[in-house]
């Protein structure tokens, strides 16, 4: 099996080289290191990488967020800027992750692994989500699987979380996993099943999904 290929878009050579060494040490292939938008687009056309690591502050007329809107591959943002406006702009491009420099090696690798799994989940997921019946207070309601961020084991039941609500379903987490795994849901902990398509980032042994924090 070929190693996943990754393109690094970073305008600081020392940081780029350090990222490349880390990735290669963990079994990934770095297909290129570039520092501006046009070079990144050319490299993607030439190498078709599985993932791009994309710094927001790059050389040239376009920043990394503008570049992200033109990419045909998944990408994880790398940035020193953690301000609200940057996050809002970045979020509109649907990134597979968001890492703030300086970051730890394990956070980098975890984000890369999750981004690649998220790509795989999207490729294998059917177009139509499934319908689950969940309990809210005294009412049974229909919930579409693509609304679910994660599920948590609760004895012989399962708590199901959407962005704004919590429901309970009368099945074990294992049975819920069997129903949802082909839709891009993965068990990341014995008590948690998450929707990989809803991941925003991962840091310090936690996954973040639209404001929710789940232990890995």
VOGU-3710 file (C-alpha; in Angstrom, 3 decimals, decimal comma):
1> xxxxxxxxxx> 0,000/0,000/0,000  1,369/3,416/-0,984  2,017/5,997/1,698  -0,348/8,993/1,893  1,165/12,037/0,186  1,103/15,492/1,738  1,864/18,934/0,328  3,228/21,578/2,709  2,359/25,221/1,984  4,466/27,221/4,438
11> xxxxxxxxxx> 6,511/30,396/4,029  8,911/29,768/6,922  11,584/27,303/5,666  12,661/26,061/9,097  9,075/25,300/10,115  8,368/23,651/6,763  11,444/21,427/7,040  10,541/20,457/10,600  7,000/19,529/9,535  8,354/17,504/6,613
21> xxxxxxxxxx> 10,759/15,573/8,839  7,983/14,841/11,325  5,622/13,582/8,633  8,249/11,375/7,013  9,208/9,953/10,391  5,591/8,881/10,824  5,420/7,183/7,439  3,973/9,896/5,209  5,402/11,068/1,876  5,959/14,816/1,452
31> xxxxxxxxxx> 5,431/15,542/-2,233  6,497/19,179/-2,042  7,111/22,305/0,008  5,904/25,618/-1,468  5,316/29,088/-0,066  2,730/30,756/-2,301  -0,611/30,085/-3,973  0,366/29,545/-7,594  3,118/27,098/-6,671  0,655/25,239/-4,449
41> xxxxxxxxxx> -1,906/24,896/-7,252  0,777/23,701/-9,670  2,048/21,166/-7,135  -1,464/19,837/-6,556  -2,042/19,435/-10,292  1,282/17,623/-10,636  1,280/15,378/-7,569  -2,420/15,009/-6,589  -1,602/14,813/-2,849  -3,964/13,210/-0,357
51> xxxxxxxxxx> -3,779/16,266/1,911  -2,357/19,781/2,062  -1,026/21,480/5,189  -1,786/25,101/4,555  -0,338/28,107/6,361  -2,667/31,107/6,339  0,110/33,695/6,077  1,925/32,774/2,850  3,868/34,677/0,189  2,191/36,381/-2,770
61> xxxxxxxxxx> -1,061/38,220/-3,363  -3,306/35,495/-1,963  -3,299/34,288/1,626  -3,892/30,681/2,596  -7,617/31,158/3,113  -8,074/32,540/-0,390  -5,990/29,650/-1,714  -8,107/27,132/0,226  -11,176/28,094/-1,788  -9,434/26,872/-4,946
71> xxxxxxxxxx> -8,145/23,542/-3,664  -9,427/20,189/-4,886  -7,857/18,227/-1,996  -8,538/18,239/1,771  -6,453/20,679/3,807  -5,524/21,510/7,385  -4,774/25,114/8,292  -1,517/25,932/10,079  -1,372/29,428/11,497  0,063/31,716/14,140
81> xxxxxxxxxx> -3,100/33,804/14,038  -5,906/32,649/16,296  -8,299/35,561/15,981  -12,050/35,472/15,470  -12,076/36,961/11,975  -9,470/34,478/10,693  -11,382/31,544/12,173  -14,645/32,757/10,628  -13,022/33,150/7,192  -11,231/29,816/7,498
91> xxxxxxxxxx> -14,383/28,018/8,628  -16,216/28,967/5,434  -13,693/26,974/3,383  -14,552/23,701/5,179  -11,046/22,762/6,404  -10,265/19,293/7,732  -8,456/20,810/10,716  -6,983/23,959/12,239  -3,643/23,968/14,075  -2,233/26,995/15,870
101> xxxxxxxxxx> 1,564/27,406/15,953  3,531/26,406/17,866  1,907/22,971/17,983  3,063/19,660/19,361  4,137/16,787/17,138  1,320/14,542/18,362  -1,265/17,234/17,548  0,098/17,555/14,005  0,014/13,808/13,387  -3,415/13,421/14,979
111> xxxxxxxxxx> -4,851/16,150/12,746  -3,284/14,559/9,665  -4,663/11,125/10,554  -8,131/12,484/11,246  -8,154/14,513/8,025  -7,239/11,428/5,999  -9,886/9,334/7,749  -12,416/12,084/7,161  -11,518/12,006/3,452  -11,987/8,248/3,405
121> xxxxxxxxxx> -15,302/8,551/5,218  -16,606/11,037/2,659  -15,496/8,796/-0,196  -17,290/5,752/1,193  -20,385/7,442/2,629  -23,634/7,115/0,653  -25,334/10,288/-0,517  -28,384/9,866/1,685  -28,191/9,876/5,513  -30,155/7,379/7,575
131> xxxxxxxxxx> -33,048/8,154/9,884  -32,844/7,242/13,570  -35,644/7,431/16,112  -34,554/9,057/19,364  -36,257/10,065/22,574  -36,577/13,647/23,766  -38,415/13,864/27,085  -41,696/11,988/26,441  -41,572/12,270/22,673  -40,026/9,997/20,012
141> xxxxxxxxxx> -38,671/12,011/17,092  -36,874/11,226/13,829  -33,250/12,368/13,602  -31,139/12,241/10,448  -27,691/10,730/10,883  -25,884/13,707/9,322  -27,207/15,887/12,172  -25,340/13,782/14,742  -21,973/15,034/15,976  -21,205/12,163/18,332
151> xxxxxxxxxx> -22,740/9,408/20,429  -21,883/8,409/23,993  -22,404/5,055/25,705  -24,864/5,190/28,618  -25,395/1,737/30,146  -27,533/-0,154/27,602  -28,597/3,100/25,981  -26,793/5,721/23,933  -26,801/9,494/24,293  -26,824/11,169/20,883
161> xxxxxxxxxx> -25,600/14,748/20,492  -26,361/17,247/17,743  -24,970/20,779/17,668  -27,616/22,110/20,053  -29,449/19,110/21,536  -28,983/15,819/23,373  -31,191/12,776/22,809  -31,315/9,192/24,028  -31,693/6,079/21,908  -32,636/2,666/23,250
171> xxxxxxxxxx> -29,667/0,820/21,728  -26,120/0,145/22,894  -23,278/2,173/21,436  -22,076/-0,953/19,620  -25,375/-1,356/17,789  -25,429/2,354/16,929  -21,879/2,021/15,594  -22,911/-0,911/13,379  -25,698/1,223/11,935  -23,615/4,353/11,344
181> xxxxxxxxxx> -20,055/3,234/10,604  -20,648/3,086/6,833  -21,720/6,750/7,021  -18,356/7,965/8,291  -18,757/7,403/12,031  -15,763/6,001/13,929  -15,178/4,792/17,492  -12,383/6,940/18,962  -12,889/5,806/22,574  -14,707/2,879/24,163
191> xxxxxxxxxx> -17,463/5,291/25,170  -17,583/7,624/22,146  -18,519/7,360/18,484  -17,955/10,471/16,375  -18,981/11,807/12,983  -15,677/12,418/11,192  -17,333/14,827/8,771  -18,120/17,126/11,726  -14,558/17,388/13,098  -13,149/20,909/13,390
201> xxxxxxxxxx> -9,798/20,046/15,007  -8,006/17,811/17,494  -5,703/18,895/20,300  -4,429/17,546/23,636  -6,244/14,210/23,298  -9,603/15,794/22,494  -11,614/16,113/19,298  -13,596/19,313/18,745  -16,877/19,128/16,836  -18,807/22,370/16,404
211> xxxxxx> -18,181/23,532/19,961  -18,289/20,067/21,543  -15,199/18,512/23,142  -14,848/14,718/23,040  -12,045/12,641/24,530  -9,921/10,514/22,197
//
